[in-house]
């Protein structure tokens, strides 16, 4: 593990335990077995290190990238690629998952005030990439509210499976110690329903388009 990776790992732990305001660079470099000069070299300062930690957390939880759409479109099945990304948290070690969620809990409870780490802002580009992909599948315009509703629905369904372990405890069919198998089963199960939902959206959009053309046809006749 490189010095930069050790610093990032140590910072994840410190910030998740104490929040941005409670964590110190001294504690982070001690945990990482490094020095403050290494933080300055790799990240610049505490705020930049925190920003790197938050981006790392989002990337781990949902494979967040600045522009994921091209990557999805390069795959044989873009919708499946999307669902796999959104479910990636399912196969993450439970300890790491808890640490990353605590980071966001701290940010919500005691905002760091660091520019660029607002979870909403971090998620915004990813959300609109999801909406754009689903719009391609349904024939909607990229700025159509229907595409955004579809994005909320798909992201929400995947989040329910990957994050809400308490809900899963009530479903015997979801009880498993093999998270990899659960991941693959969840991908298949959700894909079937996502495709069905997108088909309904597509039908609604096509019907609406047909209705909007009807008066013109009648006028011409």
C-alpha positions in Angstrom: 0.0 0.0 0.0 1.4 3.4 -1.0 1.7 6.3 1.5 -1.2 8.1 -0.3 -3.4 5.0 0.1 -2.4 4.6 3.8 -3.3 8.3 4.4 -6.7 7.8 2.7 -7.5 4.7 4.7 -6.5 6.3 7.9 -8.5 9.4 7.1 -11.6 7.4 6.4 -11.4 5.9 9.9 -10.7 9.2 11.7 -13.3 11.2 9.9 -15.9 8.5 10.3 -15.2 8.2 14.0 -14.9 11.9 14.8 -16.3 13.9 11.9 -14.5 16.6 10.0 -14.2 19.0 12.9 -13.2 16.4 15.5 -10.5 14.6 13.4 -7.0 16.0 13.3 -4.2 15.7 10.8 -1.9 14.6 13.6 -4.2 11.6 14.4 -4.5 10.7 10.7 -0.7 10.7 10.0 -0.1 8.8 13.2 -2.5 6.1 12.2 -1.1 6.0 8.7 2.5 5.9 9.8 3.3 9.0 7.8 3.9 12.7 8.5 2.2 16.0 7.8 4.5 16.7 4.9 3.0 13.6 3.1 -0.5 15.0 3.6 0.6 18.3 2.1 2.3 16.6 -0.8 -0.5 14.2 -1.7 -3.6 16.2 -0.8 -2.6 19.8 0.0 -4.5 20.3 3.3 -7.1 18.8 5.6 -10.0 20.1 3.5 -8.6 18.6 0.3 -8.0 15.3 2.1 -11.6 15.3 3.4 -12.8 15.9 -0.1 -10.8 13.0 -1.4 -12.2 10.8 1.3 -15.8 11.7 0.5 -15.3 11.1 -3.2 -13.6 7.8 -2.4 -16.6 6.9 -0.2 -19.1 7.6 -3.0 -17.0 5.7 -5.5 -17.0 2.7 -3.2 -20.7 2.8 -2.4 -22.1 3.2 -5.9 -19.0 3.2 -8.1 -19.5 6.9 -8.5 -17.7 8.5 -11.3 -17.8 12.0 -12.7 -19.3 10.8 -16.0 -20.4 7.2 -15.8 -22.7 7.3 -18.9 -20.0 6.5 -21.5 -18.8 3.5 -19.5 -22.3 2.1 -19.3 -22.9 2.6 -23.0 -19.8 0.8 -23.9 -21.1 -2.4 -22.3 -23.3 -5.0 -24.1 -26.2 -4.2 -21.7 -26.1 -0.6 -20.3 -29.0 -1.1 -18.0 -27.4 -4.2 -16.4 -24.2 -2.2 -16.0 -26.1 0.5 -14.3 -27.8 -1.9 -11.9 -24.5 -3.6 -11.1 -23.0 -0.3 -10.2 -25.9 0.7 -8.0 -25.8 -2.7 -6.2 -22.0 -2.7 -5.7 -22.4 -1.9 -2.0 -24.0 -5.3 -1.5 -20.7 -7.1 -1.8 -18.7 -4.6 0.3 -17.3 -5.8 3.6 -19.8 -4.9 6.4 -17.1 -3.0 8.4 -16.1 -0.8 5.5 -19.8 -0.2 4.6 -20.5 1.0 8.1 -17.5 3.4 8.1 -18.5 5.0 4.8 -22.1 5.5 5.9 -20.9 7.1 9.2 -18.9 9.6 7.1 -22.1 10.8 5.4 -24.0 10.8 8.8 -21.4 13.1 10.2 -21.6 15.4 7.2 -25.4 15.6 7.6 -25.3 16.2 11.3 -22.3 18.6 11.5 -21.5 19.9 8.0 -17.8 20.3 7.3 -18.4 23.4 5.2 -15.7 22.1 2.8 -16.5 23.1 -0.8 -17.1 20.2 -3.1 -18.2 17.6 -0.5 -21.9 18.3 -0.3 -23.4 14.7 -0.9 -26.1 16.2 -3.0 -23.5 17.9 -5.3 -21.4 14.8 -5.4 -24.4 12.7 -6.5 -25.9 15.3 -8.9 -23.8 14.3 -12.0 -24.3 10.6 -11.3 -28.1 11.1 -10.9 -28.4 12.9 -14.2 -26.3 10.2 -15.9 -28.8 7.6 -14.7 -31.7 9.7 -16.0 -30.0 10.1 -19.3 -29.4 6.4 -19.7 -33.0 5.6 -18.8 -34.2 8.3 -21.2 -32.4 6.5 -24.0 -34.2 3.3 -23.0 -37.7 4.8 -23.0 -37.4 7.4 -25.7 -37.9 10.3 -23.4 -36.0 13.6 -23.7 -33.0 13.8 -21.4 -34.7 16.8 -19.6 -38.1 15.1 -19.4 -39.4 14.9 -15.7 -40.4 11.3 -16.5 -36.7 10.3 -17.0 -35.9 11.8 -13.6 -38.8 10.0 -11.9 -37.5 6.7 -13.5 -34.0 7.6 -12.1 -35.4 8.1 -8.6 -37.3 4.8 -8.8 -34.4 2.7 -10.1 -31.8 4.2 -7.7 -34.3 3.7 -4.8 -35.0 0.1 -5.7 -31.3 -0.8 -5.8 -30.6 1.1 -2.6 -33.3 -0.9 -0.8 -31.5 -4.1 -1.6 -28.0 -3.0 -1.0 -28.4 -0.8 2.1 -31.5 -1.8 4.0 -30.2 -4.9 5.8 -32.9 -4.5 8.5 -35.6 -5.0 5.8 -33.8 -8.1 4.5 -34.0 -9.7 7.9 -37.7 -10.0 7.5 -37.5 -11.8 4.2 -36.5 -15.5 4.5 -35.8 -15.6 0.8 -33.1 -13.0 1.2 -31.3 -14.7 4.1 -27.8 -15.7 3.0 -24.3 -15.7 4.1 -23.0 -15.6 0.5 -23.1 -11.9 -0.5 -21.7 -12.6 -3.9 -24.6 -15.0 -4.7 -27.0 -12.5 -3.2 -25.6 -9.8 -5.5 -26.0 -11.9 -8.6 -29.5 -12.9 -7.7 -30.4 -9.3 -6.9 -29.1 -8.1 -10.2 -31.2 -10.7 -12.1 -34.3 -10.0 -10.0 -34.1 -6.3 -10.2 -33.2 -6.2 -13.9 -36.5 -8.1 -14.7 -38.5 -5.5 -12.9 -36.5 -2.5 -14.1 -37.0 -3.6 -17.7 -40.7 -4.0 -17.1 -41.0 -0.6 -15.5 -39.0 1.0 -18.4 -41.3 -0.7 -20.9 -44.3 0.9 -19.1 -42.6 4.3 -19.3 -41.8 3.8 -23.0 -45.4 2.8 -23.7 -46.7 5.9 -21.9 -44.3 8.2 -23.8 -45.3 6.6 -27.1 -49.0 7.0 -26.2 -48.5 10.6 -25.3 -46.6 11.3 -28.5 -49.5 9.7 -30.5 -52.1 11.9 -28.7 -50.1 15.0 -29.4 -50.0 14.2 -33.1 -53.7 13.3 -33.4 -55.1 16.9 -33.8 -52.6 17.6 -36.6 -53.6 14.5 -38.4 -57.3 15.4 -38.0 -56.7 18.9 -39.3 -54.9 17.7 -42.4 -57.8 15.4 -43.3 
